[in-house]
Amino acid sequence: MSRKFKAYLALTKPRVIELLLVSTLPTMIFAQRGFPSIGLILATLIGGAFAAGSAGVFNCYIDRDIDKLMHRTEKRPLVTGEVSPREALVFAWVLGAASIAILWFGANPLSAWLGLGAIVFYVVIYTMILKRRTAQNIVWGGAAGCFPVLIAWAAVTNTVEWPAIVLFMVIFLWTPPHYWPLSMRYGEDYRNANVPMLGAIAGAKVVSVQVVLYAWAMVACSLLMVPVGGAGWVYTIVAVAAGAWFLYESHALYKRAQGGDVSNKGAMKVFHGSISYLTLLFIALAVDPFVGSAIVGA
C-alpha cells in the first residue's frame, strides 16, 4: 500500500507542485495586504496543488512512450509498471475534478475556471501540441506554470488585476532561463526521445544568449510591481539584489559558453539559482505588506 501511494504521488510531480505553491500564498497575502482566512488559504493551496497534480499525471500518461527513453524519467511509475495507464488516467481525472470543486466552493468560480485553464493549457497546449514539435515549447507551454498567481489573486479579490498579470509575466519570463539550462544537462535524453528542447538541439552558445535575454526581461518585469502593484521597499530591495545576482550567474554562463566551455556545471548552477531567485522574490512579496504597514503606522 505504501509503495502504491508513493507511485501515485510521484505521478503528480510533487517537486513541481512545491515550486508552484511557492508563488501562491505570497500572492494571496499581497493581494489581501494581510493574511486571508485560513479556510481560503487551505482551499486555494489544496485546490491549486490538485490542479497541478492532475496536469502532472496527464502529462505522465501522455508522455509514457518517451519517458522510457530518457534516463531522467525512466523510473516514473508508468514506465516501471507500478501504476497502469488506466489507473493513472482515472487518477488524473479525479484530481482535476476535485481541484475544480475545491476552488469553486472554497474560493470562488473565477479561481476554479483559472484552475481548469491551467490544466488544459499544460496538458493540451504544452504536452500534446508544443512539446514534440517546437523548440519554443517551454516558452509558451510554460505559461501553465504562471496560472497559480492568477488563481491566488482571484481567490482573494474575485478578479484579475494588473499586479497579478505582472507576476504572471515574471514567471513566464523566468521559465526559459530556469528550464533551458536543465535541458542542456539532459540534452542527450531529449535527443534520444526526439523532443526538441532548445538545450538539446542548440549549442551552449545559443542557449546562453537566450538565458541572458530572458533573465534581463524577467528582472525588469519584476520591478514593475513597484509602480503597478504598489510594492514597498522590502520587495524592491530583494527584487534588485536577487535580480542582480541571477543576472550575474546568467552572464557567467554566457561567458563560459562563448569561451567554449560546454560543461553542465554552470548550467545547473543557473537552474538551481533560478529556484532560489523566485523563492526570495515571493518571500519578499509576502513580507512587504506587513513591514510597509508597520512603517506607515509608526
TIBAVEX-233689 format. One record per residue (C-alpha): residue number from 1; x, y, z. Coordinates in steps of 0.25 Angstrom, whole numbers, plus 5000, padded with zeros to 4 digits. Layout:
BEGIN
@seq NUM	u X	v Y	w Z .
...
***
This chain:
BEGIN
@seq 1	u 5000	v 5000	w 5000 .
@seq 2	u 5011	v 5010	w 5004 .
@seq 3	u 5018	v 5007	w 4991 .
@seq 4	u 5006	v 5009	w 4982 .
@seq 5	u 5003	v 5022	w 4990 .
@seq 6	u 5017	v 5027	w 4987 .
@seq 7	u 5016	v 5023	w 4972 .
@seq 8	u 5003	v 5031	w 4971 .
@seq 9	u 5009	v 5043	w 4978 .
@seq 10	u 5021	v 5042	w 4968 .
@seq 11	u 5012	v 5043	w 4956 .
@seq 12	u 5007	v 5057	w 4962 .
@seq 13	u 5021	v 5062	w 4961 .
@seq 14	u 5022	v 5068	w 4975 .
@seq 15	u 5034	v 5076	w 4973 .
@seq 16	u 5027	v 5084	w 4962 .
@seq 17	u 5015	v 5086	w 4971 .
@seq 18	u 5024	v 5091	w 4982 .
@seq 19	u 5030	v 5101	w 4973 .
@seq 20	u 5017	v 5106	w 4968 .
@seq 21	u 5011	v 5107	w 4983 .
@seq 22	u 5023	v 5116	w 4986 .
@seq 23	u 5017	v 5127	w 4978 .
@seq 24	u 5002	v 5124	w 4982 .
@seq 25	u 5002	v 5128	w 4997 .
@seq 26	u 5011	v 5141	w 4996 .
@seq 27	u 5002	v 5145	w 4985 .
@seq 28	u 4989	v 5143	w 4993 .
@seq 29	u 4996	v 5151	w 5005 .
@seq 30	u 5000	v 5162	w 4996 .
@seq 31	u 4986	v 5163	w 4989 .
@seq 32	u 4980	v 5163	w 5003 .
@seq 33	u 4990	v 5173	w 5009 .
@seq 34	u 4990	v 5163	w 5021 .
@seq 35	u 4986	v 5149	w 5023 .
@seq 36	u 4974	v 5143	w 5017 .
@seq 37	u 4965	v 5134	w 5025 .
@seq 38	u 4971	v 5120	w 5028 .
@seq 39	u 4959	v 5114	w 5020 .
@seq 40	u 4962	v 5122	w 5008 .
@seq 41	u 4977	v 5119	w 5009 .
@seq 42	u 4975	v 5104	w 5010 .
@seq 43	u 4965	v 5103	w 4999 .
@seq 44	u 4974	v 5111	w 4989 .
@seq 45	u 4986	v 5103	w 4993 .
@seq 46	u 4979	v 5089	w 4992 .
@seq 47	u 4971	v 5093	w 4980 .
@seq 48	u 4984	v 5098	w 4973 .
@seq 49	u 4992	v 5086	w 4977 .
@seq 50	u 4981	v 5077	w 4972 .
@seq 51	u 4981	v 5084	w 4959 .
@seq 52	u 4996	v 5084	w 4957 .
@seq 53	u 4996	v 5069	w 4961 .
@seq 54	u 4985	v 5066	w 4951 .
@seq 55	u 4993	v 5073	w 4940 .
@seq 56	u 5005	v 5065	w 4944 .
@seq 57	u 4998	v 5052	w 4944 .
@seq 58	u 4992	v 5054	w 4930 .
@seq 59	u 5006	v 5058	w 4925 .
@seq 60	u 5012	v 5045	w 4930 .
@seq 61	u 5001	v 5037	w 4924 .
@seq 62	u 5003	v 5044	w 4910 .
@seq 63	u 5018	v 5044	w 4911 .
@seq 64	u 5020	v 5030	w 4916 .
@seq 65	u 5025	v 5026	w 4902 .
@seq 66	u 5037	v 5036	w 4902 .
@seq 67	u 5039	v 5035	w 4918 .
@seq 68	u 5044	v 5021	w 4916 .
@seq 69	u 5055	v 5026	w 4906 .
@seq 70	u 5061	v 5036	w 4916 .
@seq 71	u 5069	v 5033	w 4928 .
@seq 72	u 5063	v 5045	w 4935 .
@seq 73	u 5049	v 5039	w 4934 .
@seq 74	u 5051	v 5024	w 4933 .
@seq 75	u 5047	v 5022	w 4947 .
@seq 76	u 5034	v 5028	w 4946 .
@seq 77	u 5022	v 5019	w 4951 .
@seq 78	u 5016	v 5017	w 4937 .
@seq 79	u 5029	v 5013	w 4932 .
@seq 80	u 5033	v 5003	w 4943 .
@seq 81	u 5018	v 4998	w 4943 .
@seq 82	u 5015	v 5001	w 4957 .
@seq 83	u 5003	v 5009	w 4952 .
@seq 84	u 4995	v 5004	w 4940 .
@seq 85	u 4991	v 5014	w 4929 .
@seq 86	u 4977	v 5013	w 4933 .
@seq 87	u 4979	v 5015	w 4947 .
@seq 88	u 4987	v 5028	w 4944 .
@seq 89	u 4977	v 5033	w 4935 .
@seq 90	u 4966	v 5031	w 4945 .
@seq 91	u 4974	v 5037	w 4956 .
@seq 92	u 4977	v 5050	w 4947 .
@seq 93	u 4962	v 5052	w 4945 .
@seq 94	u 4959	v 5050	w 4959 .
@seq 95	u 4969	v 5060	w 4963 .
@seq 96	u 4965	v 5070	w 4953 .
@seq 97	u 4950	v 5069	w 4957 .
@seq 98	u 4954	v 5070	w 4972 .
@seq 99	u 4962	v 5083	w 4969 .
@seq 100	u 4951	v 5090	w 4962 .
@seq 101	u 4941	v 5087	w 4972 .
@seq 102	u 4950	v 5091	w 4984 .
@seq 103	u 4954	v 5104	w 4977 .
@seq 104	u 4939	v 5107	w 4973 .
@seq 105	u 4933	v 5105	w 4987 .
@seq 106	u 4945	v 5108	w 4995 .
@seq 107	u 4949	v 5121	w 4988 .
@seq 108	u 4941	v 5125	w 4976 .
@seq 109	u 4937	v 5121	w 4962 .
@seq 110	u 4947	v 5130	w 4955 .
@seq 111	u 4959	v 5123	w 4962 .
@seq 112	u 4952	v 5110	w 4958 .
@seq 113	u 4952	v 5114	w 4944 .
@seq 114	u 4966	v 5118	w 4944 .
@seq 115	u 4970	v 5105	w 4951 .
@seq 116	u 4963	v 5098	w 4939 .
@seq 117	u 4970	v 5107	w 4929 .
@seq 118	u 4984	v 5103	w 4935 .
@seq 119	u 4981	v 5088	w 4934 .
@seq 120	u 4976	v 5089	w 4919 .
@seq 121	u 4988	v 5099	w 4916 .
@seq 122	u 4998	v 5089	w 4921 .
@seq 123	u 4992	v 5076	w 4916 .
@seq 124	u 4987	v 5081	w 4902 .
@seq 125	u 4995	v 5093	w 4898 .
@seq 126	u 5009	v 5089	w 4904 .
@seq 127	u 5009	v 5073	w 4905 .
@seq 128	u 5000	v 5069	w 4893 .
@seq 129	u 5003	v 5081	w 4883 .
@seq 130	u 5016	v 5088	w 4886 .
@seq 131	u 5026	v 5079	w 4893 .
@seq 132	u 5029	v 5070	w 4882 .
@seq 133	u 5028	v 5080	w 4871 .
@seq 134	u 5036	v 5093	w 4874 .
@seq 135	u 5048	v 5097	w 4882 .
@seq 136	u 5039	v 5108	w 4887 .
@seq 137	u 5031	v 5098	w 4895 .
@seq 138	u 5035	v 5102	w 4909 .
@seq 139	u 5033	v 5117	w 4906 .
@seq 140	u 5018	v 5116	w 4902 .
@seq 141	u 5015	v 5103	w 4909 .
@seq 142	u 5022	v 5109	w 4922 .
@seq 143	u 5010	v 5119	w 4923 .
@seq 144	u 5003	v 5108	w 4930 .
@seq 145	u 5012	v 5109	w 4942 .
@seq 146	u 5008	v 5124	w 4943 .
@seq 147	u 4994	v 5121	w 4946 .
@seq 148	u 4996	v 5120	w 4961 .
@seq 149	u 4998	v 5135	w 4963 .
@seq 150	u 4985	v 5137	w 4955 .
@seq 151	u 4977	v 5127	w 4963 .
@seq 152	u 4983	v 5133	w 4976 .
@seq 153	u 4979	v 5147	w 4973 .
@seq 154	u 4965	v 5143	w 4968 .
@seq 155	u 4963	v 5135	w 4981 .
@seq 156	u 4965	v 5147	w 4989 .
@seq 157	u 4959	v 5158	w 4981 .
@seq 158	u 4950	v 5151	w 4971 .
@seq 159	u 4956	v 5158	w 4960 .
@seq 160	u 4970	v 5158	w 4952 .
@seq 161	u 4977	v 5171	w 4953 .
@seq 162	u 4989	v 5177	w 4947 .
@seq 163	u 4999	v 5173	w 4959 .
@seq 164	u 4994	v 5158	w 4956 .
@seq 165	u 4997	v 5160	w 4942 .
@seq 166	u 5011	v 5166	w 4945 .
@seq 167	u 5014	v 5154	w 4954 .
@seq 168	u 5009	v 5144	w 4943 .
@seq 169	u 5019	v 5151	w 4933 .
@seq 170	u 5030	v 5150	w 4943 .
@seq 171	u 5028	v 5135	w 4944 .
@seq 172	u 5026	v 5134	w 4929 .
@seq 173	u 5039	v 5140	w 4926 .
@seq 174	u 5046	v 5132	w 4938 .
@seq 175	u 5042	v 5119	w 4932 .
@seq 176	u 5052	v 5119	w 4920 .
@seq 177	u 5065	v 5122	w 4928 .
@seq 178	u 5060	v 5112	w 4938 .
@seq 179	u 5058	v 5101	w 4929 .
@seq 180	u 5067	v 5102	w 4917 .
@seq 181	u 5080	v 5100	w 4926 .
@seq 182	u 5073	v 5087	w 4931 .
@seq 183	u 5071	v 5083	w 4917 .
@seq 184	u 5085	v 5086	w 4914 .
@seq 185	u 5089	v 5076	w 4925 .
@seq 186	u 5079	v 5065	w 4920 .
@seq 187	u 5081	v 5068	w 4905 .
@seq 188	u 5085	v 5054	w 4901 .
@seq 189	u 5072	v 5049	w 4908 .
@seq 190	u 5063	v 5059	w 4899 .
@seq 191	u 5071	v 5055	w 4887 .
@seq 192	u 5068	v 5041	w 4889 .
@seq 193	u 5053	v 5043	w 4891 .
@seq 194	u 5053	v 5053	w 4879 .
@seq 195	u 5048	v 5064	w 4887 .
@seq 196	u 5053	v 5078	w 4882 .
@seq 197	u 5056	v 5085	w 4895 .
@seq 198	u 5065	v 5097	w 4892 .
@seq 199	u 5077	v 5092	w 4901 .
@seq 200	u 5077	v 5079	w 4893 .
@seq 201	u 5077	v 5083	w 4879 .
@seq 202	u 5084	v 5097	w 4880 .
@seq 203	u 5099	v 5099	w 4885 .
@seq 204	u 5102	v 5105	w 4898 .
@seq 205	u 5106	v 5118	w 4892 .
@seq 206	u 5091	v 5120	w 4886 .
@seq 207	u 5085	v 5115	w 4899 .
@seq 208	u 5093	v 5124	w 4908 .
@seq 209	u 5089	v 5136	w 4899 .
@seq 210	u 5075	v 5133	w 4901 .
@seq 211	u 5076	v 5131	w 4916 .
@seq 212	u 5083	v 5145	w 4918 .
@seq 213	u 5072	v 5152	w 4909 .
@seq 214	u 5060	v 5145	w 4917 .
@seq 215	u 5067	v 5148	w 4930 .
@seq 216	u 5068	v 5163	w 4927 .
@seq 217	u 5054	v 5163	w 4923 .
@seq 218	u 5050	v 5156	w 4936 .
@seq 219	u 5057	v 5165	w 4945 .
@seq 220	u 5051	v 5177	w 4938 .
@seq 221	u 5037	v 5172	w 4939 .
@seq 222	u 5039	v 5168	w 4954 .
@seq 223	u 5042	v 5183	w 4957 .
@seq 224	u 5028	v 5187	w 4950 .
@seq 225	u 5022	v 5182	w 4963 .
@seq 226	u 5027	v 5195	w 4970 .
@seq 227	u 5019	v 5205	w 4961 .
@seq 228	u 5008	v 5196	w 4957 .
@seq 229	u 5005	v 5187	w 4969 .
@seq 230	u 5009	v 5197	w 4980 .
@seq 231	u 5021	v 5188	w 4985 .
@seq 232	u 5029	v 5195	w 4996 .
@seq 233	u 5044	v 5195	w 5000 .
@seq 234	u 5045	v 5181	w 5004 .
@seq 235	u 5041	v 5175	w 4991 .
@seq 236	u 5049	v 5186	w 4984 .
@seq 237	u 5062	v 5183	w 4991 .
@seq 238	u 5060	v 5168	w 4989 .
@seq 239	u 5056	v 5169	w 4975 .
@seq 240	u 5068	v 5177	w 4971 .
@seq 241	u 5078	v 5169	w 4979 .
@seq 242	u 5073	v 5155	w 4975 .
@seq 243	u 5071	v 5160	w 4961 .
@seq 244	u 5086	v 5165	w 4960 .
@seq 245	u 5091	v 5152	w 4966 .
@seq 246	u 5083	v 5144	w 4956 .
@seq 247	u 5088	v 5153	w 4944 .
@seq 248	u 5102	v 5151	w 4949 .
@seq 249	u 5100	v 5136	w 4949 .
@seq 250	u 5094	v 5137	w 4935 .
@seq 251	u 5105	v 5145	w 4929 .
@seq 252	u 5115	v 5136	w 4935 .
@seq 253	u 5108	v 5124	w 4928 .
@seq 254	u 5109	v 5132	w 4915 .
@seq 255	u 5123	v 5136	w 4917 .
@seq 256	u 5127	v 5121	w 4919 .
@seq 257	u 5119	v 5117	w 4907 .
@seq 258	u 5125	v 5127	w 4898 .
@seq 259	u 5138	v 5123	w 4902 .
@seq 260	u 5136	v 5108	w 4898 .
@seq 261	u 5133	v 5102	w 4912 .
@seq 262	u 5121	v 5093	w 4909 .
@seq 263	u 5121	v 5086	w 4923 .
@seq 264	u 5108	v 5085	w 4930 .
@seq 265	u 5113	v 5091	w 4944 .
@seq 266	u 5110	v 5105	w 4940 .
@seq 267	u 5096	v 5101	w 4934 .
@seq 268	u 5092	v 5094	w 4947 .
@seq 269	u 5097	v 5106	w 4955 .
@seq 270	u 5087	v 5115	w 4947 .
@seq 271	u 5076	v 5105	w 4948 .
@seq 272	u 5077	v 5104	w 4964 .
@seq 273	u 5079	v 5119	w 4965 .
@seq 274	u 5066	v 5121	w 4957 .
@seq 275	u 5059	v 5114	w 4968 .
@seq 276	u 5066	v 5122	w 4979 .
@seq 277	u 5063	v 5135	w 4972 .
@seq 278	u 5048	v 5132	w 4970 .
@seq 279	u 5047	v 5127	w 4985 .
@seq 280	u 5053	v 5140	w 4990 .
@seq 281	u 5045	v 5149	w 4981 .
@seq 282	u 5032	v 5143	w 4986 .
@seq 283	u 5036	v 5143	w 5001 .
@seq 284	u 5039	v 5158	w 4999 .
@seq 285	u 5025	v 5159	w 4993 .
@seq 286	u 5019	v 5153	w 5005 .
@seq 287	u 5027	v 5161	w 5015 .
@seq 288	u 5025	v 5174	w 5008 .
@seq 289	u 5011	v 5178	w 5013 .
@seq 290	u 5014	v 5175	w 5027 .
@seq 291	u 5026	v 5183	w 5028 .
@seq 292	u 5021	v 5194	w 5020 .
@seq 293	u 5008	v 5195	w 5029 .
@seq 294	u 5017	v 5195	w 5041 .
@seq 295	u 5026	v 5207	w 5036 .
@seq 296	u 5013	v 5215	w 5032 .
@seq 297	u 5007	v 5212	w 5045 .
@seq 298	u 5020	v 5217	w 5052 .
***
